[in-house]
Structures are given as structure tokens and as C-alpha cells.
């Protein structure tokens, strides 16, 4: 197809000339001036000067065009950098009382709370009862999704206890706190399950889901309608707050959903009724109904401790 090939070459040449118009004009003008200089006798000085001005104008035009291109590139790069800085500005670091204040503010008006962490000690001691109380006062519904370590997974319990001991320095805690062990991890997770069932049976508008994970978390995530708060087991360390509407908030919203999809979901509708002060037998029956029966080695005294942890847990970060 010789004709089509020639037409394509002509189109490519025209497009090249248009893209490099300033350079073409400058080169053409330079050639004209050069020829005028050679045949100076045949051309007047005015024509030569005009041609020289044309070359200079073409060079200025090319310089301005290049400058506009560079300014556009700089603006584009600056816009991207500015957006990145704005996103980073919405990730705030928290420490000490700032964490407690942020969690308290997040509880005020939210009707959704998503938690993923170890055993949910702070959750059942403060977050769950306070969110339920707010929902009752404001006469609104409340949705909670809880993802904790599976108490029936011995390996997961031991791994979580080992992780906590590593950062506790391996030393026994003072007062009522104890060194983390697989048994303690199991008790704490069972207590969170019992607390979820107990509150669900007392608030009809409470929709609560509990998922049990065999993957040991190193961070805690509390996601509400207004923000995401990422904390560690020691509030003296750096913690983060991400406002809703930021990309990181949406990323973790999806991440937490996917984590629950891979965990064991409990059907809390099957839970046995619990009295205001549950008995040991009620607790045992509850876990059996949930296919989470307590090991035969767990004594009635230990079941009593689980009940105490579930309904009368102390704030682990109270000064």
C-alpha cells in the first residue's frame, strides 16, 4: 500500500512540525538570515533586520512555551505533594490521656463500633457498657462488631500471651494484674464473649457480632462513625487517630471486614439466657450453646473469674 504509507508519513511529518513549531520557525529564520547575509547586496538592510527580529521572536516564543510546560509540571507535582501532606495531616499521633479522650469523644454519638484486638479487656470494661448506656440514653440502635483471639485455639492463646510477655518484660504485674499466659488469654476472651451476650440480651436494639480469630494481633483497632483509633497494649507508646473520609480510614474499614470474614463467627442468637448475675452453670451452658464449650479442666472457680471479668472488669488504663 504505497499510497497509504506515503500519507502516513506526511501526517507524521505535519504532526512533528506542529509539535516543534517554535524550533522550525527559528531554524527557518536563521537560514533566511544566513542567505541574506551571503547575498547582502541583493537585499536591503530593513529586510535583514526584520528577519533577525523574526528569529528572535521565535526563540522567545519557544522559551515561553518551554517555561509554561515546566510550570505545568511543577504545579502537577505540587498538587500531588499537597494532597499527600493533607492526608498525612489527618493521621494524628496520640499518647496517654489523649487516647482516652479520643475514645471517649468517639463514643458520644456513634451508632457503630468495630473492634479488632487481643482479648477485648478495655472493650468490655469501658467501650461496650458505655456505648450501650449512650444508646439507651439517646434511644437509638447500636451496631458492634468484635474480633478477638479464639479462646478455643490453644496455639493462638499461647502466641498472644508470648507477645504480651515480650513487651511486658516478662515480669509479673503488680496489684490485681497478672503475667500474661495462655490460660489468662483464654479467660479474657471467654469473658468478652459472655459480656457481649449479656448486653445483647438486655438491649433489643443492640446488634452485636463476635468473631474469633486464630491470627494474633499486635495492634488494636477501634473504628467508629467519626474516626479510626489504632492503639497498642501500652498507651505510653505512640498511637494513631485517622478521621473518617481519609483514605486510610476506608482502607482499614475494608481490612477489618476481610479479617472478620476469615475468622469464626459466633451465632449469639443461640446463647443461653443469662441472669443479671450469671451463675457458673449459666455460663457453662452459654458456651456450650455457642459451640465454644469450656475445657473440662476449667474449674467452677475459674468460671466465676470469667463472669467477674465479663461484667465487672476494671479499666486497665485507669491511673
N, C-alpha and C positions, 0 to 999 in steps of 0.2 A: 504494500500500500504506500507508494512513494508520495502521493498527494497528501494523504493524512499525516505522514511523518513530517513533511515539509511544513504543514500547517501547525503541527505541534511545536516544531522548532521556532516558528515565527511567534507563536503565543508565548513561549517561554522567554524569548528574547525581549518581547514587549514588556512582559511582567518584570524582567530583570531591570530594564531601563526605568520603569516606573518606581521600583523599589530604590534604585540608586540614582534618582533624577538629579539630585544636587551634584553628585560626582560627575555625571555625564555632562551637565551644563558647564561645570568648572573645567573639565578636560577639553571640551569643545571650544570654550572661550580661550583657553590657553593656546590651543593650536591656532585659532584665528589670530590672536595677538602675535604669535610667533611668525606666522606668514606675513602679517602686516609689517612686522619689523624687517623681515627679509626684503619685502617689496615696498619699502617705505616711500619710495619716490612716487609710487602709483596711488598711494592712499594718503589722505590728509591727516594732520595731527589730531583733529577733532574726532575722527572715526576711531583712531587708535586709542585715544583716551576713553571714549565710550566703551570700547571693547574691554579695556582694562577694568573699568568700573563694573562691567557685567561679570567678569571673572571674580572680582572681589565680592560682589553681591552673592554670587553662587556659593562662594566659600563661607560667607556669613550665614547664608540660609542653611547650609549643611551643618555648621557648628550649632546653630539654634535647634535644628532638628535632633541632633545627637544629644544636646542638653535636655530637650524635652523627654527623650527616651530614658535618659538616666534618672531624671526627676520622677518619672512614672515608676521606674523600677524601685527607686528608693521609697516612694510612697507605698508601693505594694508591700515591700519588706517591712516598713514601719508599721503598716496596718496589722500584719501578721504578728509582729512582736508585741504591739499594743494589746491585741486580743489575748495573747498568751499571758501577758502580765496581768490583765484584768481577771483571767481565770485563776491565776495563782493568788491574786489578792483575795479571792473568795474562799481560799483554803487558809483558815486561821489556826494558829497553834494555841493550845490551851494547857494550863497546868494548875495543879492544886485546886483551890476553891473555884477557879474559872470553869473547871469541868463540871463540878456540882451545880454551879449557877446555870451553865448551858443546858444541862439535863433537866433542871427544874423549869427553865423557861420553855423547853421543848414539850414538857408535859402539860402546860397550861391549857392549850386549846386543841391539841391534836386528837384526831379520832382514829389514828393509825400508829402502830408501833411495831417495828420489825427488829428483832434482836437475834444476833448470832454471836456466840461466845463459848466459854468453857462450860460452866455449870449453872450460870444464872444467879449467882448469890445476890448481887446488888439488884438484879431484876425482881426477884421475889421479895426482897427486903424493902425496896423503895418503889421502883418503877411500876410494878404490877398493882400493888394496893393503891398507889397514888393516882394512877391512870383510871382505875376503877372508881375511886372516890370522885374524881373530876367528872367522869361520865355520869355518875349518879346525880351530882350537884347540877350539872348543866343539862340533864335529861336528854342525853344523846347516845348514839351507839358507839361502840369501840371495837376495833379490829386489832388483834395482836397475833404476830407470827413469831414463834420461838424456836431457835435452832441451837441445841446443846449437845454435849458429849453423850453418847449412848451408854447408859449405866449397865446395860447387859453385855457390853463389849469389854471384856477384861483387858485386852491389849490396848484399847483406846484409853481406858481409865488409867492404866499404868503409864502410858505415854504422856497423858496430860499431867499426871502427878509428877512425873520426872521433869517435865518442862517447868512446872511451877517451882519445884525444889531447886532447880538450876538457878533461877533468878531470886529465890529467897535465900540463897547462900547455903542451903542445906541445914540451916539452924532451926530449931523449934521456935515457934512463935510464942509470945508471952500472952498472959491472960487466958481468955477462952479460945483463942485461935490455936490451931494445931498444925504440925507439919503436914504438908500435902502427901497423901498416899493414895493408892488405888481404891482402898476402902472409903476414904473420905470423898474422893471424886464421885464414887458410885452413890454415896449417901446424898451428896449435894444435888446431883442430877435427879435422883428419885424425888427429892424434896421439891424441886422445881415442877416436876410433873404433877405432884399432888397439889401444889399451890394453884397451878393452872386449872385443874379440875374443880377445886374448892371454890375459886372465884367464879368460874363459869356457871356453877350450879346456883350462884346467888345473884347473878346479873344476867337477865334474859337477853339483853341487847349486847352482850359480850360475845363476839366471835373470836375464838382463840384456837390456834393450831400449834401443835408441838411436834417438832421433827427431831429425831435422834441421829446424830452423825458419828461415824467412825473415824472421821478426819479431825485431828487435833488442831484447834485454832490457836494462834499466837496473839491475836488481837480481838477486841470486842467491837461490835458494830451495833449502834442504836440509830435506826432510821425512822424519822417522823415526817409529818406533812411539811415541816418547815426546814429541816436540816438533817444531815448525817453527822453523827459524832463517833469518832474512832478513838478508842482508848486502849490502854494496856492494863495489866494487873496492878501496876503501881502508878497511882495518879501523880506521883512526883516526876514521872517521865513526861516527855513531850507527847501531847495528844492533839487530835485534829478535829476541826469543825468545817463542814462543807455546806454552804447554803443550797437550798433547793433551786433548781434552774441552772446550776452549773453542770458541765459535762461529767465531772467526777461523781456527782450525786446520781445521775442517770446510769453511769457505768456500774456503780455498786448496787443500785436497785436491781439491775439485771443479774449481777453476780450473786447476790443473796438469793434471788429466786432460783437460779440454777443450782445453788448449793442445797437448797431445800428439796429440789427435785431428785437429788441423789441421796437424800437421807431417808430414814424410816419415818413415815408419818403415822402418828397415833390417832386412832378414832376415839376421840373423847366422848362421843355420844354413848359409847359402851361402858363408860365409867360407872362404878357402883356409887350409890348415894353416900354423901359424907355429912355427918352432923357438924354442928358449929365447932365442937371439939372432937375431931375424929378419934375413934378408938383404934387399937392395934389391929383388931380383926377387920375393921372397915378399910384400913389402909392396905392390908394384905389382899383383901377381896378386890379392891380397886385395881391394884397392879395386875392381878390375875385376869381380870376382865379386859385389860389393855394388852394382854399377851406380853406382859413385862413382869412376870412373877418374880418375887424376891428369891434369891438363892436360899436353899434350905439351911445354910449356915448362919443366916441373919437371925439374931435373937429378937425377942419382943422388946428388949431394952433398946436395941438399935433401931427398931421400927419406931419406937417412941421418939428417938432422936430425929428421925426423918420428919415426923409430924411436927416436932418443935421447930425444926429448921424451915419447914414449909410455911407455917402460919405465924411464927414469932421470931423470924430471922432478924438479926441485928445488922444495921448498916455497917458494912465492913470498912467504910471510909469515913466514919464519924470520928471527928477529932476528940 
